[in-house]
């Protein structure tokens, strides 16, 4: 059975403002110092799935930048353009219909565009195992991350203990408070929800028809128009009508045929500036520094100089980011709140900073 890769790349990455902007979000940034996050994801997936069979779903605002960034890696016709963002259910349903209508049914492997994986050989092995399970048993397969600490920022998956590679999923849990996270971590019965899924394209379309009929009706209309001159006109008309629902809430939590493969692959979702240590090298004082800077008695900080020299004296645990038209200074512990600045800018209509 043919294997396809689908990379979800339509997010805004607002916690990385002011580096991340609407037309150049987190997945189009080089946060590791090696390559853009989207290209690192493509190359990692390509260890198992040929690049000619990899698709990207992105937002129309980001389409041109995505096309340029991935030139030579991904065929332009495999970059699917969402007129508006409608969460992961719409994104995955669109990609599944595109694959079935234009290329034929197959195993569909879905990945976020902006995660970091340290142990790439183990990732490839786990992905191959997941493909085997989805092919042989027609199950909904997800890759879960073996927790390394009691995280409160991730969703959790509880699974049955067994010797099987793929474990039966008991239930999905939302992001817990600290006490609950500690219980999950100590029990050894939970994995972090990575947002990576493997299944037959035809199977997930059946799930949409059963569990999300309103979305299915929309993607079915889009499918009828595919390979016609009116294809994108129909997509532009239909897409905004779809409900905004995550695939976890809309399908995974409601399905009984879900299995998880727990994996220790050095995974990080690189969610905000305080998590950059998972992808970047730190200096001897635990600073992460990009660009030109002079730092005296500076510790545990993230400093991004851009086109200006940044000089620091006697600071600890700060994030200092210089971009083309905005500067961010915040306590590292408040990195998750950077998205609130983006919300305020939107409310104030200051689009030049978005």
JOWOZI-V550233 format. One record per residue. N is the residue number from 1. RES is the residue in one small letter. PSI is psi in radians with two decimals (NA if undefined). OMEGA is omega in radians with two decimals (none if undefined). NEAR is the number of other C-alpha atoms within 8 Angstrom. Layout:
BEGIN
N,RES,PSI,OMEGA,NEAR
N,RES,PSI,OMEGA,NEAR
END
This chain:
BEGIN
1,x,2.43,-3.11,5
2,x,2.54,-3.14,6
3,x,2.25,3.11,10
4,x,2.56,2.98,12
5,x,2.40,3.09,13
6,x,2.10,-3.13,13
7,x,2.10,3.13,13
8,x,2.00,-2.99,13
9,x,0.68,-3.10,13
10,x,0.03,-3.07,10
11,x,2.87,-3.10,9
12,x,-0.35,3.14,9
13,x,0.77,-2.99,12
14,x,-0.36,3.12,12
15,x,-0.14,3.08,13
16,x,0.31,3.00,12
17,x,2.48,0.16,12
18,x,0.09,3.04,13
19,x,-0.78,-3.12,10
20,x,2.22,3.11,14
21,x,2.98,-3.08,14
22,x,-0.69,-3.12,9
23,x,-0.15,3.14,7
24,x,1.27,-3.06,11
25,x,-3.09,-3.03,15
26,x,-0.71,-3.07,15
27,x,-0.25,3.09,12
28,x,0.27,3.08,12
29,x,2.68,3.01,12
30,x,1.65,-3.10,9
31,x,-0.29,-3.11,11
32,x,-0.24,-3.03,9
33,x,0.04,-3.11,6
34,x,-0.89,-3.12,6
35,x,3.01,3.04,10
36,x,2.58,-3.11,13
37,x,-0.68,-3.13,17
38,x,-0.70,-3.14,12
39,x,-0.60,3.05,11
40,x,-0.66,3.12,9
41,x,-0.80,3.12,12
42,x,-0.85,-3.08,12
43,x,-0.62,3.12,8
44,x,-0.80,3.13,9
45,x,-0.60,-3.09,10
46,x,-0.15,3.03,10
47,x,-0.31,-3.14,8
48,x,-0.65,-3.04,8
49,x,2.21,-3.14,11
50,x,2.51,-3.11,8
51,x,-0.52,3.14,9
52,x,-0.24,-3.14,6
53,x,0.30,3.11,9
54,x,2.37,3.12,15
55,x,2.70,3.03,13
56,x,2.37,2.99,11
57,x,2.10,-3.09,15
58,x,3.01,3.14,15
59,x,2.61,-3.12,14
60,x,-0.58,3.13,10
61,x,-0.53,-3.08,7
62,x,-0.01,-2.98,13
63,x,-0.86,-3.08,11
64,x,-0.76,3.12,8
65,x,-0.67,3.11,10
66,x,-0.73,3.14,10
67,x,-0.77,3.14,10
68,x,-0.74,-3.07,7
69,x,-0.59,-3.04,9
70,x,0.17,-3.13,10
71,x,2.23,-3.09,9
72,x,-0.28,3.10,5
73,x,-0.77,-3.04,8
74,x,2.38,3.05,12
75,x,2.44,-3.11,9
76,x,-0.64,-3.11,7
77,x,-0.21,3.09,5
78,x,0.08,3.04,9
79,x,1.83,-3.08,13
80,x,2.35,-2.99,10
81,x,2.00,3.04,9
82,x,2.22,3.09,13
83,x,-0.64,3.07,10
84,x,2.75,3.07,8
85,x,2.31,3.12,8
86,x,0.62,3.07,13
87,x,-3.10,-2.95,10
88,x,-0.44,3.11,11
89,x,-0.87,3.13,12
90,x,-0.77,-3.14,13
91,x,-0.85,-3.10,12
92,x,-0.70,3.10,10
93,x,-0.73,3.10,14
94,x,-0.85,-3.11,9
95,x,-0.71,-3.14,12
96,x,-0.75,3.12,13
97,x,-0.71,3.09,13
98,x,-0.81,-3.11,11
99,x,-0.88,-3.08,11
100,x,-0.75,-3.07,12
101,x,-0.62,-3.00,9
102,x,-0.43,-3.00,8
103,x,-0.26,3.14,7
104,x,2.69,-3.08,7
105,x,2.69,3.11,10
106,x,-3.11,3.09,12
107,x,2.24,-3.06,15
108,x,2.03,-3.11,13
109,x,2.14,-2.97,13
110,x,2.34,-3.07,13
111,x,2.46,2.91,11
112,x,2.65,-3.06,10
113,x,-0.26,-2.85,11
114,x,0.54,3.08,12
115,x,2.74,3.12,11
116,x,2.38,3.10,13
117,x,2.08,-3.05,10
118,x,-0.75,-3.05,7
119,x,1.46,-2.98,8
120,x,-0.55,3.10,9
121,x,-0.74,3.10,6
122,x,-0.66,3.06,9
123,x,-0.81,-3.13,11
124,x,-0.71,3.13,12
125,x,-0.80,-3.14,8
126,x,-0.72,3.13,11
127,x,-0.73,3.10,9
128,x,-0.67,3.07,9
129,x,-0.75,-3.13,9
130,x,-0.69,3.11,14
131,x,-0.70,3.10,12
132,x,-0.77,-3.12,8
133,x,-0.80,-3.13,12
134,x,-0.60,-3.14,15
135,x,-0.79,-3.02,11
136,x,-0.63,-2.98,6
137,x,-0.05,3.13,6
138,x,0.86,3.10,10
139,x,2.86,2.94,10
140,x,2.03,-3.05,11
141,x,2.37,3.01,15
142,x,2.59,3.06,14
143,x,2.07,3.11,15
144,x,2.64,-3.12,14
145,x,2.20,3.07,13
146,x,2.06,-3.05,10
147,x,2.48,3.07,10
148,x,-0.16,3.05,5
149,x,3.02,-3.08,5
150,x,1.33,-3.06,10
151,x,2.44,3.05,9
152,x,-0.10,-3.06,10
153,x,0.02,-3.12,6
154,x,2.65,2.93,10
155,x,2.77,-3.10,12
156,x,2.69,3.06,12
157,x,2.10,3.05,14
158,x,2.34,-3.10,12
159,x,2.77,3.13,13
160,x,2.46,3.10,9
161,x,2.26,3.11,6
162,x,2.97,3.10,5
163,x,-0.17,-3.12,4
164,x,2.61,3.08,5
165,x,-0.80,3.12,6
166,x,2.10,-3.05,11
167,x,2.49,3.08,12
168,x,2.28,3.14,10
169,x,2.27,3.09,12
170,x,-0.86,3.13,8
171,x,2.78,3.02,8
172,x,2.46,3.14,10
173,x,2.43,3.09,9
174,x,3.04,3.11,7
175,x,2.18,-3.03,9
176,x,2.92,2.95,12
177,x,3.07,-3.00,7
178,x,-0.69,3.14,9
179,x,-0.74,3.13,7
180,x,-0.71,3.12,8
181,x,-0.69,3.12,12
182,x,-0.72,3.12,10
183,x,-0.76,3.11,8
184,x,-0.82,-3.07,11
185,x,-0.77,-3.07,13
186,x,-0.41,-3.10,6
187,x,-0.49,-3.07,7
188,x,0.25,-3.08,6
189,x,0.12,-3.03,10
190,x,2.65,2.97,13
191,x,2.69,2.99,13
192,x,2.53,3.10,12
193,x,1.95,-3.06,11
194,x,-0.28,-3.06,9
195,x,0.31,3.06,9
196,x,2.25,-3.03,11
197,x,2.59,3.13,11
198,x,2.20,3.12,14
199,x,2.95,3.03,16
200,x,2.44,3.13,13
201,x,-0.72,3.14,14
202,x,-0.60,-3.13,10
203,x,-0.77,-3.12,9
204,x,-0.53,3.07,11
205,x,-0.66,3.06,12
206,x,-0.66,3.11,8
207,x,-0.70,3.08,10
208,x,-0.78,-3.12,13
209,x,-0.66,-3.11,10
210,x,-0.79,-2.93,7
211,x,-0.45,-3.14,9
212,x,1.12,-3.04,11
213,x,-0.54,-3.13,9
214,x,-0.73,3.08,8
215,x,-0.72,-3.13,12
216,x,-0.74,3.13,12
217,x,-0.65,3.13,9
218,x,-0.84,-3.10,12
219,x,-0.45,3.06,11
220,x,-0.75,3.08,9
221,x,-0.69,3.08,10
222,x,-0.70,3.14,12
223,x,-0.66,3.12,10
224,x,-0.61,-3.11,6
225,x,-0.23,-3.09,11
226,x,2.48,-3.07,11
227,x,0.32,3.01,6
228,x,2.93,-3.13,6
229,x,-0.37,-3.08,6
230,x,0.18,-3.02,8
231,x,-1.01,-3.03,11
232,x,-0.48,3.05,7
233,x,-0.73,3.12,7
234,x,-0.74,3.12,11
235,x,-0.74,3.12,10
236,x,-0.60,-3.14,10
237,x,-0.73,-3.00,8
238,x,-0.70,-2.95,11
239,x,-0.80,-3.12,12
240,x,-0.28,-3.12,9
241,x,-0.23,-3.09,7
242,x,2.43,3.05,11
243,x,2.60,3.11,8
244,x,1.76,-3.06,9
245,x,2.40,3.08,11
246,x,2.66,3.10,9
247,x,-0.52,3.12,11
248,x,-0.88,-3.10,7
249,x,-0.71,-3.02,9
250,x,-0.61,-3.04,12
251,x,-0.90,-3.00,12
252,x,-0.79,-3.09,9
253,x,-0.36,-3.06,9
254,x,-0.11,-3.06,8
255,x,2.58,-3.11,7
256,x,-0.11,-3.05,4
257,x,0.77,-3.11,7
258,x,2.36,3.03,12
259,x,2.70,3.14,12
260,x,2.46,3.01,13
261,x,1.86,3.11,13
262,x,2.43,-3.04,10
263,x,2.43,3.01,10
264,x,1.62,-3.00,8
265,x,0.27,-3.13,11
266,x,0.84,-3.01,8
267,x,2.48,2.96,10
268,x,2.45,3.09,10
269,x,0.00,3.10,8
270,x,1.03,-2.97,12
271,x,-0.41,-3.10,9
272,x,3.07,-3.04,10
273,x,-0.53,-3.11,12
274,x,-0.17,3.13,9
275,x,0.13,-3.09,9
276,x,-0.37,3.12,11
277,x,-0.34,3.14,9
278,x,-0.29,-3.09,8
279,x,-0.27,-3.06,9
280,x,2.66,3.06,10
281,x,2.43,3.08,6
282,x,2.66,3.03,10
283,x,-3.06,-3.04,7
284,x,-0.28,3.10,5
285,x,0.32,3.07,8
286,x,0.56,3.01,9
287,x,2.57,2.98,13
288,x,2.09,-2.98,14
289,x,2.22,3.00,10
290,x,2.50,3.07,8
291,x,-2.88,-3.04,9
292,x,2.24,3.12,10
293,x,2.72,2.99,11
294,x,2.18,-3.00,8
295,x,2.02,3.11,8
296,x,2.22,3.12,8
297,x,0.83,-3.10,7
298,x,2.28,-3.04,13
299,x,2.63,2.94,10
300,x,0.60,-3.02,11
301,x,2.78,3.04,15
302,x,2.14,-3.07,15
303,x,2.11,-3.11,13
304,x,1.88,-2.99,11
305,x,-0.50,-3.10,15
306,x,-2.30,-3.11,12
307,x,0.12,-3.14,6
308,x,2.55,2.98,7
309,x,2.31,3.03,10
310,x,2.20,3.10,10
311,x,2.30,-3.14,8
312,x,2.57,3.11,10
313,x,2.16,2.97,8
314,x,0.63,3.13,7
315,x,2.78,-3.13,10
316,x,2.31,2.99,8
317,x,0.70,3.11,11
318,x,2.75,2.95,12
319,x,2.17,3.11,14
320,x,2.01,-3.06,12
321,x,2.15,3.05,14
322,x,2.17,3.07,12
323,x,-3.02,-3.02,10
324,x,-0.55,-3.10,5
325,x,0.29,3.13,5
326,x,2.65,3.10,8
327,x,2.34,3.09,9
328,x,2.31,2.99,10
329,x,2.13,3.12,8
330,x,2.78,2.99,9
331,x,2.39,-3.11,9
332,x,-0.58,-3.14,12
333,x,-0.26,3.13,7
334,x,0.31,-3.08,8
335,x,-0.57,3.14,13
336,x,-0.37,-3.07,9
337,x,-0.02,-3.13,8
338,x,-0.58,3.13,12
339,x,-0.42,3.11,11
340,x,-0.58,3.07,7
341,x,-0.74,3.12,8
342,x,-0.72,3.11,11
343,x,-0.72,3.13,8
344,x,-0.74,3.11,8
345,x,-0.69,3.09,12
346,x,-0.77,3.14,10
347,x,-0.62,-3.10,7
348,x,-0.03,3.11,6
349,x,0.43,-3.13,6
350,x,1.19,-3.03,9
351,x,-0.42,-3.12,7
352,x,-0.30,3.14,4
353,x,0.05,-3.10,9
354,x,NA,none,10
END
